[in-house]
Amino acid sequence: MLIESLKRLTAVFRLNPRLRDWRGKSVWLVGASTGIGRAFAIALARAGAHVAISARPSSSLTSAVAECLSAGASSCQAVPLDVTDATSVSAAWALLCAQSNPPEFVLFCAGTFKPMRAQDFDLVELQRQLDVNYVGALRVLDAVIPTLIKRGSGHVSLVSSVAGYRGLPKSLAYGPSKAALTHLAENLYIDLKDSIVAVSVVCPGFVSTPLTAQNDFHMPALMTPDAAAQAMLSGYASGAFEIHFPKRFSRTLKALKLLPDALYFNIVKRMTGL
């Protein structure tokens, strides 16, 4: 009786089907030529998945595919696109769906970042980050969601950030775009649950990538992309909706979300000096 009760309790908190065996699964990773996305693509290749990697045409995209193949991927292909161009996104999805093993798992991990504070308000840069980080996801979803609903299966995952939890210094452009992405994932989950289409959101802390290399401050609990990829695999295996890491850092930021505004702003100022 106790074991059965624990199983039922666990099922309540498991919001998605567990993804433990990637062998033979077809996955599409958008924005995965560098950073977390690239590391995750390689991890999936080692796990036996059929991997398609999309990003803007570059040597990084070519080398990412080569690295996946050398890691043991049964198949890996480059599908160039620009997430700011709806036509190229829909064409890439149509190409993949025309193949014998169309994607059943789609990860949006495209993103851009440039530190900004209100004193340096730059509308063009604000719109650029929003266009890639959030509207880019909408363009991918516009192509993908109707197909997955029609199939009655599939999994869509969006890479957001703990920077979207609450306002942070130098995150005037990046933070709101990630907050919107997390909110979008929550709405998608509510709407698509009955369609048997899984939805999840990934909220990393600081990961050593070309984007975070721009930061001129100490980054607590800094992770490698490989460690981030393993955390993602663990999250999908558990059936989580929100996959956040590293826990010692992300849980602290989650706790800060619960603080009264005056206390939160005071703590941020003391911690950052900004």
Salt bridges, closest charged atoms under 4 A:
GLU4 OE2 - LYS7 NZ 3.97
ASP21 OD2 - ARG23 NH2 2.83
GLU67 OE1 - ARG38 NH2 2.90
GLU104 OE1 - LYS25 NZ 3.59
GLU125 OE2 - ARG128 NH2 2.78
ASP131 OD1 - ARG139 NH2 2.69
ASP216 OD1 - LYS170 NZ 2.75
GLU242 OE1 - LYS254 NZ 2.72
ASP261 OD1 - ARG166 NH2 2.63
